[in-house]
Amino acid sequence: MVSLQTDSQQINLIAGGKTLKLAATKRRTTSKVRTISVNFYSGGGKSWSLIVNTPKNGEWIALIEYGANIAKK
């Protein structure tokens, strides 16, 4: 399941009892869609983009790079 949280600027992916929160950026304020759509595109290599279009909230995008070694301090 995919949910858009506009107040915290996140796209949440929910499956198997786990929630993955992705930072999202608003691309377009005016969207010409009548229904919510979720698209997942390959950017080549290890990069992917998740795009959510909504009639009221516009278009939001989250950029994903899988297999990245992110060290937290």
trRosetta pair geometry for C-beta under 8 A, 3 or more apart (Angstrom, degrees):
i j d omega theta_ij theta_ji phi_ij phi_ji
1 13 7.6 148 78 -159 49 44
1 14 4.5 -24 64 65 98 101
1 15 6.8 162 17 -66 68 72
2 11 6.5 -10 -167 -179 96 100
2 12 7.1 151 -157 81 45 56
2 13 6.0 -16 -102 -103 72 64
2 14 7.6 -175 -77 21 25 80
2 38 5.0 112 58 -112 159 155
2 50 7.7 -162 -133 178 136 128
2 52 6.7 -166 146 -95 130 123
3 11 7.4 162 82 -161 43 54
3 12 4.6 -11 60 58 93 107
3 14 6.8 24 2 -5 107 120
4 10 7.9 165 -158 92 44 51
4 11 5.8 -23 -105 -109 64 74
4 12 7.8 -156 -72 20 18 78
4 24 7.3 -59 -140 47 84 174
4 52 5.2 -178 -76 125 123 157
4 54 6.5 -118 38 -34 160 139
4 57 6.4 168 124 87 144 158
4 60 6.0 134 -136 38 123 152
5 8 4.7 -6 130 46 121 99
5 9 7.3 -47 98 18 81 12
5 10 4.5 2 58 61 114 90
5 11 7.4 -168 23 -83 77 25
5 12 6.2 60 -15 -19 113 107
6 9 7.0 23 -163 -81 36 48
6 26 7.9 52 -139 -77 92 117
6 57 5.2 -132 -76 -141 140 134
6 60 7.6 -134 -98 -71 80 143
9 23 6.7 19 123 -158 96 67
9 24 5.4 -152 172 65 67 79
9 25 7.3 33 -172 -87 114 37
9 26 7.5 -89 -127 -29 99 90
10 21 5.0 -18 -168 -168 137 95
10 22 6.3 137 -161 68 75 46
10 23 6.4 -51 -105 -104 71 34
10 24 5.7 142 -129 7 15 102
11 21 7.8 146 74 -158 41 49
11 22 4.7 -23 63 65 89 106
11 24 4.6 99 -21 -62 93 130
11 50 6.1 -167 106 107 160 128
11 52 6.0 168 -114 -13 126 137
11 60 6.4 161 -64 122 112 126
11 62 4.7 -113 31 -31 130 139
12 19 5.7 -18 -166 -166 109 102
12 20 7.1 146 -159 75 55 48
12 21 5.5 -22 -102 -102 78 67
12 22 7.5 -177 -83 20 28 76
13 19 7.3 149 77 -158 49 49
13 20 4.4 -12 59 59 102 103
13 22 6.9 49 -10 -13 102 113
14 18 7.4 -179 -145 89 51 46
14 19 5.1 -11 -101 -105 82 77
14 20 7.8 -162 -70 24 39 68
15 18 6.5 -17 72 57 57 84
22 50 6.8 67 94 48 164 138
22 62 4.0 59 134 -164 128 149
22 64 6.7 -47 -130 -79 136 98
23 62 6.5 142 79 -130 44 93
24 52 7.6 -24 -141 28 145 118
24 60 4.6 25 169 174 129 114
24 61 6.5 151 -156 74 79 30
24 62 4.6 -56 -94 -70 77 90
25 60 6.9 156 76 -156 33 68
25 61 5.6 -26 61 62 85 84
25 62 7.7 146 13 -84 71 45
26 29 7.0 45 159 -78 123 67
26 57 7.9 -112 -119 162 111 85
26 58 6.0 57 -161 90 102 129
26 59 7.2 114 -163 81 59 54
26 60 5.6 -40 -100 -99 55 76
27 51 7.9 -19 7 -136 145 102
27 58 7.3 -163 63 146 64 109
27 59 4.5 -47 60 100 106 107
27 60 6.8 174 5 -102 86 20
27 61 5.3 57 -39 -7 121 113
28 31 5.9 119 100 -74 113 76
28 58 5.1 -157 96 -171 64 110
28 59 4.3 40 40 30 94 114
29 58 4.7 -80 -142 -84 24 151
30 58 6.5 -3 -14 -107 11 102
31 53 5.4 165 -160 -163 141 92
31 54 6.6 105 57 72 159 41
31 55 6.3 -138 86 -119 111 29
31 57 7.9 11 8 79 136 44
31 58 4.7 162 -28 -131 109 46
31 59 5.4 141 -91 -39 118 83
33 36 7.6 105 125 -93 132 22
33 37 6.2 -116 -155 5 154 111
33 53 4.8 88 4 142 156 122
33 54 7.3 -135 75 -177 122 6
33 55 5.7 -122 89 -77 75 70
34 55 6.0 34 -136 -85 26 127
35 55 7.3 22 -52 -38 11 110
36 52 7.2 -10 -169 -172 94 88
36 53 6.8 167 -152 88 46 61
36 54 5.1 0 -109 -105 87 75
36 55 7.4 -86 -65 -6 63 80
37 52 7.4 170 87 -152 50 45
37 53 4.7 6 53 51 93 106
38 50 7.2 -10 -169 -173 90 90
38 51 7.4 159 -155 84 44 52
38 52 5.4 -8 -105 -104 75 76
38 53 8.0 -155 -69 25 35 69
39 50 7.4 163 85 -156 50 44
39 51 4.7 -11 60 60 98 100
39 53 7.8 32 0 -5 105 102
40 48 6.5 2 -175 177 85 119
40 49 7.6 171 -152 86 43 47
40 50 5.5 -8 -105 -106 74 74
40 51 7.9 -168 -73 23 31 71
41 48 6.6 160 84 -161 46 68
41 49 5.0 -10 60 58 98 92
41 51 7.0 22 1 -1 110 111
42 47 7.7 109 -171 89 54 59
42 48 5.7 -40 -108 -106 47 80
43 47 3.8 -47 67 104 123 104
43 48 6.1 -161 5 -90 91 22
43 49 5.8 84 -49 -18 112 97
43 63 7.9 12 -23 -144 153 92
44 47 6.6 7 63 52 57 97
46 65 5.3 59 121 -164 100 76
46 66 5.4 -133 -170 58 92 69
46 67 5.3 -95 -141 47 138 113
46 68 7.1 146 134 -52 138 82
47 63 6.8 -17 -163 -173 101 94
47 64 7.0 144 -158 83 52 53
47 65 5.1 -24 -98 -98 70 81
48 63 7.7 152 83 -162 47 49
48 64 4.5 -21 67 68 94 106
48 65 7.6 171 22 -82 70 34
48 66 7.0 30 5 -15 116 102
49 61 5.8 -14 -173 -165 109 105
49 62 7.1 155 -158 78 59 47
49 63 5.5 -26 -104 -105 80 61
49 64 7.0 177 -88 20 27 81
50 61 7.0 147 78 -157 52 53
50 62 4.5 -10 58 58 104 99
50 64 6.3 55 -14 -16 103 120
51 59 6.6 -8 -171 -169 99 99
51 60 7.3 160 -154 84 51 48
51 61 5.1 -14 -102 -102 76 81
52 59 7.2 160 84 -153 49 51
52 60 4.8 -10 59 60 98 98
52 61 7.8 -171 22 -76 68 36
53 58 7.7 -70 -143 158 60 32
53 59 5.1 -14 -103 -102 75 81
54 57 4.3 27 74 45 130 93
54 58 6.7 4 60 38 81 23
54 59 7.8 176 24 -79 63 37
54 60 7.7 15 6 3 103 103
57 60 7.0 -13 128 -31 113 114
65 68 4.6 59 110 -39 107 129
